[in-house]
Amino acid sequence: MSTPARTNGQQIPTMLAVVVLVMIIAAPAFSQSRPCTKAEHVQMENEAVTLRTWDSLYQSYKRYGHCDDVDAAEGYSESIARILADHWETLPRLAELIQKDGGFGRFVGLNATMDMQDVAKIKGLATAHCPAGLEKLCSKLKRDAGDAIADDASTTKQK
């Protein structure tokens, strides 16, 4: 079967539209893949474990979100656990930042690298002391806590 003939004038705008669409879709992936410098790795690792407010954690996330560093990830986990376990009253601020930036919501979670006493405390807080209007966030934290506890138990059992 043959397709209807098109004039060059019709093909160019169509091709241009496709190229522009591909560039728009691909641009975020390219911008997020910029390399992490050695200095950024060092600073991120030093900073990750010291953050004690949602705003400081969010700023660090924005500054180093393009870096992939296992040691820093454990430091961020420690900071997240400390803020949740020791400053539960700040949960509404976390919710505001997550509403502003959904990626930050995926970044903030509980995992098996955390102290399980902290994870259990956070799960209890999310269950018994969830601020009004933050039920969805508390449910996520309870789910993350349950997964972290199960992962930790599985790892401990394998040892």
Wavefront OBJ file of the C-alpha trace (Angstrom):
o trace
v 0.000 0.000 0.000
v 1.218 3.440 -0.739
v 0.750 6.455 1.450
v -0.555 9.711 0.126
v 2.166 11.911 -1.273
v 3.111 14.902 0.880
v 4.734 18.048 -0.184
v 7.997 19.063 1.383
v 6.211 21.927 3.050
v 4.057 19.503 5.041
v 6.879 17.121 5.988
v 9.201 19.724 7.485
v 6.749 21.103 10.082
v 5.804 17.551 11.091
v 9.456 16.517 11.432
v 10.247 19.708 13.337
v 7.363 19.062 15.723
v 8.614 15.530 16.381
v 12.187 16.752 17.018
v 10.979 19.472 19.399
v 8.764 16.993 21.246
v 11.659 14.550 21.680
v 13.894 17.361 22.969
v 11.261 18.455 25.501
v 10.783 14.904 26.757
v 14.519 14.113 26.899
v 15.715 17.407 28.412
v 15.006 16.503 32.058
v 16.907 13.231 31.715
v 19.945 15.019 30.318
v 19.876 17.744 32.951
v 19.652 15.161 35.761
v 22.588 13.174 34.477
v 25.237 15.832 34.995
v 28.285 14.392 36.662
v 28.899 14.724 40.370
v 32.291 16.274 41.070
v 34.702 14.888 43.655
v 34.182 18.034 45.754
v 30.387 17.530 45.623
v 30.785 13.899 46.743
v 32.932 14.923 49.704
v 30.636 17.775 50.730
v 27.524 15.664 50.323
v 28.955 12.815 52.440
v 30.022 15.254 55.164
v 26.677 17.038 55.182
v 24.221 14.164 54.758
v 24.376 12.854 58.315
v 24.235 16.299 59.979
v 20.898 17.627 58.696
v 18.245 18.145 61.380
v 15.506 20.177 59.680
v 13.347 19.449 56.656
v 14.490 22.671 55.019
v 18.188 21.833 55.361
v 17.542 18.297 54.103
v 15.566 19.656 51.153
v 18.316 22.137 50.244
v 20.897 19.343 50.324
v 18.611 17.153 48.204
v 18.292 19.947 45.644
v 22.033 20.690 45.684
v 23.218 17.075 45.339
v 20.242 15.265 43.830
v 22.245 14.514 40.692
v 24.858 12.590 42.694
v 24.608 8.880 43.427
v 26.529 7.963 46.554
v 25.849 4.991 48.816
v 27.700 6.459 51.817
v 25.777 9.717 51.556
v 22.509 7.790 51.183
v 23.118 6.169 54.563
v 23.862 9.603 56.017
v 20.636 10.984 54.577
v 18.768 8.015 56.066
v 20.215 8.860 59.476
v 19.142 12.497 59.115
v 15.629 11.499 58.039
v 15.330 9.133 61.008
v 16.571 11.778 63.449
v 14.156 14.428 62.181
v 11.167 12.070 62.249
v 11.987 10.411 65.565
v 13.115 13.547 67.431
v 11.079 16.299 65.759
v 7.772 14.668 64.821
v 6.002 18.000 65.335
v 7.692 19.240 62.124
v 5.852 16.697 59.948
v 3.588 19.407 58.475
v 6.689 21.128 57.053
v 7.744 17.872 55.399
v 4.268 17.617 53.868
v 4.589 21.162 52.471
v 7.937 20.364 50.849
v 6.601 17.112 49.394
v 3.632 18.971 47.932
v 6.060 21.432 46.353
v 8.404 18.708 45.057
v 7.150 15.137 44.670
v 10.692 13.902 44.090
v 11.541 14.923 47.630
v 8.676 12.746 48.838
v 10.236 9.744 47.113
v 13.625 10.682 48.609
v 12.295 10.807 52.173
v 11.578 7.300 53.341
v 12.521 4.701 55.882
v 14.834 1.780 55.185
v 16.769 -1.057 56.784
v 19.967 1.000 57.144
v 18.278 2.961 59.940
v 18.330 2.042 63.605
v 15.306 -0.215 64.040
v 14.428 1.426 67.367
v 14.044 4.712 65.466
v 12.011 3.003 62.744
v 9.702 1.431 65.345
v 9.305 4.788 67.096
v 8.460 6.506 63.789
v 5.937 3.791 62.952
v 4.317 4.296 66.351
v 4.199 8.066 65.886
v 2.690 7.682 62.409
v 0.087 5.323 63.841
v -0.876 7.133 67.040
v 0.060 10.784 66.450
v -0.617 11.571 62.816
v -1.446 15.274 62.403
v -4.843 16.015 60.871
v -4.722 16.114 57.101
v -1.465 14.156 56.857
v -2.952 10.667 56.845
v -1.525 9.862 53.398
v 1.999 10.788 54.519
v 1.596 8.830 57.766
v 0.404 5.798 55.799
v 3.507 6.005 53.612
v 5.740 6.227 56.679
v 3.980 3.243 58.315
v 4.353 1.228 55.103
v 8.037 2.220 54.776
v 8.610 1.330 58.433
v 7.026 -2.077 58.018
v 9.156 -2.751 54.930
v 12.328 -1.571 56.706
v 11.620 -3.786 59.722
v 10.954 -6.789 57.455
v 14.134 -6.119 55.429
v 16.179 -5.805 58.609
v 14.725 -9.045 59.994
v 15.486 -10.837 56.736
v 19.055 -9.550 56.703
v 19.573 -10.441 60.369
v 18.172 -13.935 59.767
v 20.631 -14.532 56.877
v 23.657 -13.690 59.032
l 1 2 3 4 5 6 7 8 9 10 11 12 13 14 15 16 17 18 19 20 21 22 23 24 25 26 27 28 29 30 31 32 33 34 35 36 37 38 39 40 41 42 43 44 45 46 47 48 49 50 51 52 53 54 55 56 57 58 59 60 61 62 63 64 65 66 67 68 69 70 71 72 73 74 75 76 77 78 79 80 81 82 83 84 85 86 87 88 89 90 91 92 93 94 95 96 97 98 99 100 101 102 103 104 105 106 107 108 109 110 111 112 113 114 115 116 117 118 119 120 121 122 123 124 125 126 127 128 129 130 131 132 133 134 135 136 137 138 139 140 141 142 143 144 145 146 147 148 149 150 151 152 153 154 155 156 157 158 159
